[in-house]
Amino acid sequence: MSNELYKTQIYKSIFGRKIRNKRNIRNVSIQQLAEDSGVSVNHINNIELGKSHPSAGLFHAICNALHIDATTFFKEVMEEVELLILEEE
């Protein structure tokens, strides 16, 4: 697996896990998040499982639905990705 592909896999996994954590902390069901974001439950589930990544518009819709700051959330994800990659090198 190439280094960039590996980084992408890590990013999607961490991103999805953090979305699920934020959703659970705010006690929002996956059905409600899907409705509030304008996508299917399956799409949100795939994002949370790290199987897919949302478009920029959907990312902002998810952040709005969860009442989280998109910039702060993205920074948190990227910091965690970088730490994990550094630990594995």
C-alpha positions in Angstrom: 0.0 0.0 0.0 1.4 3.4 -0.9 2.1 5.9 1.8 -0.6 8.3 0.5 -3.2 5.6 0.3 -2.3 4.6 3.8 -2.7 8.2 5.1 -6.1 8.4 3.3 -7.2 5.2 5.0 -6.1 6.5 8.4 -7.8 9.8 7.8 -11.1 8.3 6.8 -11.0 6.0 9.8 -10.3 8.7 12.3 -12.7 11.1 10.7 -15.6 8.6 10.8 -14.8 7.6 14.4 -14.8 11.2 15.5 -18.1 11.9 13.8 -19.7 8.9 15.5 -18.3 10.0 18.9 -19.6 13.6 18.4 -23.0 12.1 17.4 -23.1 9.9 20.4 -22.0 12.6 22.8 -24.9 14.8 21.5 -27.3 11.9 21.7 -28.2 12.2 18.0 -29.3 9.0 16.3 -27.8 8.0 13.0 -31.3 8.4 11.5 -31.6 12.0 12.8 -28.1 12.9 11.6 -28.9 11.5 8.1 -32.2 13.5 7.9 -30.6 16.7 9.2 -27.7 16.3 6.7 -29.9 15.4 3.7 -28.4 12.0 3.0 -29.2 8.3 3.7 -28.5 6.4 6.9 -26.3 4.1 4.8 -24.2 7.1 3.7 -23.7 8.3 7.3 -22.9 4.8 8.4 -20.3 4.4 5.6 -18.7 7.7 6.7 -18.6 6.6 10.3 -17.1 3.3 9.4 -14.3 5.0 7.4 -15.6 3.5 4.1 -16.3 6.8 2.5 -15.7 10.5 3.1 -18.2 13.3 2.7 -18.0 16.1 0.2 -17.2 19.5 1.6 -20.9 20.5 1.5 -21.9 17.3 3.4 -19.1 17.8 5.9 -20.5 21.2 6.7 -24.0 19.9 6.9 -22.9 17.2 9.4 -21.1 19.7 11.5 -24.1 22.0 11.5 -26.4 19.1 12.4 -24.1 18.2 15.3 -23.5 21.8 16.4 -19.7 21.5 16.0 -17.3 24.0 14.5 -16.0 22.5 11.2 -12.6 24.1 11.3 -11.9 22.9 14.9 -13.2 19.4 14.0 -11.0 19.2 10.9 -7.9 20.4 12.9 -8.6 17.8 15.5 -8.8 15.0 12.9 -5.6 16.1 11.2 -3.7 16.4 14.5 -4.7 12.8 15.4 -3.8 11.5 11.9 -0.4 13.1 12.1 0.3 11.7 15.6 -0.7 8.3 14.5 1.5 8.4 11.4 4.4 9.6 13.4 4.0 6.9 16.0 4.1 4.2 13.3 7.2 5.5 11.5 
